[in-house]
Amino acid sequence: MSNTKRKEKTEEEKKISSLAKQVMGLAHDEILMHLRFFDMAVSKLKLREREQTGCLATDGDTLFYDPVYVLMLYRLEPRAVARTYLHVLLHCIFSHDYQYDRLERELWDLAADIAVENVIIGMDLAGVALDTDADAKRKLKVLQEDAGGLTAEKIYRYFRHGMLTPGAAKEYREFFTRDVHTLWKPAEQLEITKEQWKKISERVKADLKSFSKDKKGAEALEKNLEETTRDRYDYSEILRRFTVMGEDITVNDEEFDYIYYTYGLEHYGNLPLIEPLEYKETNKVREFVIAIDTSASCRGSVVRAFLRKTYSILKGSENFFHKINVHIIQCDSEVQSDTKITCDDDFETFMKYGKLSGFGSTDFRPVFQYLEDLERQGEFENLKGLIYFTDGYGIYPEKMPDFDVIFAFLDEDENREPIPPWSMKVVLESDVLEDEDS
């Protein structure tokens, strides 16, 4: 009798599994029917059943679903399954899971959920629409006014600055949470790489033009795709451009023969047959300038974090000579102060006691003129680079200087004017900077 019950239970499970698979198939077809440009993304994200989890979840490679939960969800609201499927897919397209290991998880979870739901509601697709969307849309409108945009990054930044109360967080979760993020992992642990999903996102972005003549419906999707596909430069790698060839006192292992050296010590007392070369050509930074635009909308903590990050990258990667000549210039429409750094103690003193000065309008040209004057006065032997930390709203010089220039911007801003063609651009995220400095 127990065998009969066991067989009946197994058959029931098979039936549930089969029905859930059909429902997921319908959701799959619903998405592709209205969003044909998601074909590559849908095909990349595999479907796999995972019982007794009570949710849908992805690890960036597979969409796992509990068959019982899928059928319950479908019974309550048939369109909710396709809605959740699309919700999970957008997390992958926007690479939300790849940033999970370096952010405050609860805030990022909520920000990412709100961002994808905003996109879905904005597209106004009947096959995934829910009865609660009208109320959710009103909440999104208020949040957009406060946060300045509804990409996950902007929402997270807004929440992180203390703008989220426990009551508001609960309300947001009720409206915008669809899946579970417990399977999100650091990028290096995922089977599908961030680069692969970025290529898929770029394909979606390219194909989006044929989605709808009404660009208003695709506006939120475009904004999130821009955030996902924009180039993010490795700041550490860019700083290597500021290295110069110079002679440093150190053993040159490439030209030193240890066999002859030790043989002489063993057979002739303290007389080595060859002495190590004391000088070696190395790529190390000797002279560079950090300019801080004090008119920028940057908090003092962010400026401090930027300075420490820049200094520690160069120093920590053994790019410094024993003697250095670093200038930290504060400026707005004119040069306000210039602090010379020749050692670690100088830098720590500046970080401890230095104060921001200026806060007028922005003009980048005075700093370039000031550096030309210092070069003529012999202050620099070989000034290799200027790193200009700014919000980007100012007057750029037309003349190309004889040193490399990086304009380091705080967070992405599509309204900035383009930088001069002879300079480089790097965008640093304020939250990441502050986390590294804490």
Long-range contacts (C-beta under 8 A, 24 or more apart in sequence): 16-67, 16-68, 16-71, 17-49, 17-67, 19-67, 19-71, 20-49, 20-65, 20-67, 20-68, 20-70, 20-71, 21-49, 21-67, 23-70, 23-71, 23-74, 23-81, 24-65, 24-70, 24-81, 24-85, 26-81, 26-82, 27-81, 27-82, 27-84, 27-85, 28-85, 30-82, 30-127, 30-128, 31-82, 31-85, 31-86, 31-89, 31-128, 33-127, 34-125, 34-127, 35-86, 35-123, 35-125, 35-211, 36-207, 36-210, 37-203, 37-204, 37-207, 37-208, 37-210, 37-211, 38-89, 38-93, 38-204, 40-200, 40-203, 40-204, 41-89, 41-92, 41-93, 41-200, 41-204, 42-89, 44-92, 44-192, 44-196, 44-197, 44-200, 45-88, 45-89, 45-92, 53-180, 55-179, 55-180, 56-84, 56-85, 56-88, 56-178, 56-179, 56-180, 57-88, 57-179, 57-180, 57-181, 57-182, 57-183, 58-88, 58-91, 58-92, 58-97, 58-179, 58-183, 58-184, 59-97, 59-183, 59-184, 59-185, 59-190, 59-191, 60-92, 60-97, 60-98, 60-184, 60-185, 60-190, 60-191, 60-192, 60-197, 61-190, 61-191, 61-192, 63-88, 63-89, 64-183, 77-130, 77-131, 79-127, 79-128, 79-129, 79-130, 80-130, 82-127, 82-128, 83-120, 83-128, 83-129, 83-130, 83-178, 84-178, 84-179, 86-120, 86-128, 87-113, 87-116, 87-117, 87-120, 87-178, 87-179, 88-178, 88-179, 90-116, 90-119, 90-120, 90-224, 91-116, 91-179, 91-181, 92-197, 92-200, 93-197, 93-200, 93-201, 93-204, 93-225, 93-228, 94-152, 94-201, 94-224, 94-225, 94-227, 94-228, 95-194, 95-197, 95-198, 95-201, 95-228, 96-152, 96-184, 97-181, 97-184, 97-185, 97-190, 98-186, 98-187, 98-190, 98-194, 98-197, 100-181, 100-184, 100-185, 100-186, 101-185, 101-186, 101-187, 102-432, 102-435, 103-156, 103-431, 104-160, 105-181, 107-156, 107-159, 107-160, 107-164, 108-152, 108-156, 109-181, 110-155, 110-159, 110-164, 110-169, 110-172, 110-173, 110-176, 110-177, 111-152, 111-153, 111-155, 111-156, 111-159, 112-152, 112-156, 112-181, 113-172, 113-173, 113-176, 113-177, 113-178, 114-140, 114-143, 114-150, 114-152, 114-155, 114-172, 114-176, 115-150, 115-151, 115-152, 115-155, 115-224, 116-152, 116-224, 117-175, 117-176, 117-178, 118-150, 118-220, 119-220, 119-221, 119-224, 122-216, 122-217, 122-218, 122-219, 122-220, 122-221, 123-217, 123-218, 123-220, 123-221, 124-217, 132-175, 135-175, 136-175, 136-176, 139-171, 139-172, 139-175, 149-223, 150-220, 150-223, 151-223, 151-224, 151-227, 152-224, 152-227, 153-227, 153-412, 153-429, 156-431, 157-411, 157-430, 157-431, 160-431, 198-228, 198-229, 201-225, 201-228, 201-229, 202-229, 205-229, 226-414, 227-412, 230-412, 230-427, 232-427, 233-425, 233-426, 233-427, 235-309, 235-313, 235-408, 235-426, 235-428, 236-313, 236-317, 238-406, 238-424, 238-426, 239-310, 239-313, 239-314, 239-319, 239-387, 240-283, 240-319, 241-384, 241-385, 241-404, 241-406, 241-424, 242-285, 242-288, 242-314, 242-319, 242-384, 242-385, 242-387, 242-404, 243-283, 243-284, 243-285, 243-319, 243-384, 244-283, 244-284, 244-285, 244-286, 244-287, 244-382, 244-384, 245-281, 245-282, 245-283, 246-281, 246-282, 246-284, 246-286, 246-321, 247-279, 247-280, 247-281, 247-282, 248-279, 248-280, 248-282, 248-284, 248-321, 248-322, 249-278, 249-279, 249-322, 250-278, 250-279, 250-280, 250-282, 251-276, 251-277, 251-278, 251-280, 252-276, 252-277, 252-279, 252-280, 283-319, 284-318, 284-319, 284-320, 284-321, 285-314, 285-319, 285-320, 285-321, 285-324, 285-384, 286-321, 286-323, 286-324, 286-325, 286-381, 286-382, 286-384, 287-324, 287-325, 287-326, 287-380, 287-381, 287-382, 287-383, 287-384, 288-314, 288-326, 288-327, 288-383, 288-384, 288-385, 288-386, 288-387, 289-326, 289-327, 289-328, 289-329, 289-371, 289-383, 289-385, 289-386, 289-387, 290-326, 290-327, 290-328, 290-329, 290-386, 290-387, 290-389, 291-329, 291-330, 291-331, 291-367, 291-386, 291-387, 291-388, 291-389, 291-390, 292-328, 292-329, 292-330, 292-331, 292-356, 292-389, 293-331, 293-332, 293-362, 293-364, 293-388, 293-389, 293-390, 293-391, 293-394, 294-330, 294-331, 294-332, 294-336, 294-356, 294-357, 294-358, 294-359, 295-332, 295-333, 295-358, 295-359, 295-360, 295-361, 295-362, 295-391, 295-394, 296-362, 296-389, 296-390, 296-391, 296-393, 296-410, 297-391, 297-410, 298-389, 298-391, 298-410, 298-430, 299-430, 300-356, 301-434, 301-437, 302-410, 302-430, 302-433, 302-434, 303-356, 303-389, 304-351, 304-437, 305-433, 305-434, 305-436, 305-437, 306-389, 306-408, 306-410, 306-428, 306-433, 307-351, 308-351, 308-437, 309-433, 309-436, 309-437, 310-387, 311-347, 315-344, 325-379, 325-380, 325-381, 327-374, 328-354, 329-367, 329-370, 330-356, 330-357, 330-358, 331-358, 331-366, 331-367, 332-358, 332-359, 332-360, 332-361, 332-362, 332-363, 333-360, 333-361, 333-362, 333-363, 333-366, 334-360, 334-363, 334-366, 335-366, 335-367, 335-370, 338-370, 361-394, 362-390, 362-391, 362-393, 362-394, 362-395, 363-394, 363-395, 364-388, 364-390, 364-394, 364-395, 364-396, 364-397, 365-395, 365-396, 365-397, 368-397, 368-399, 368-401, 371-401, 371-403, 372-401, 375-402, 391-416, 392-416, 392-417, 392-419, 393-417, 396-420
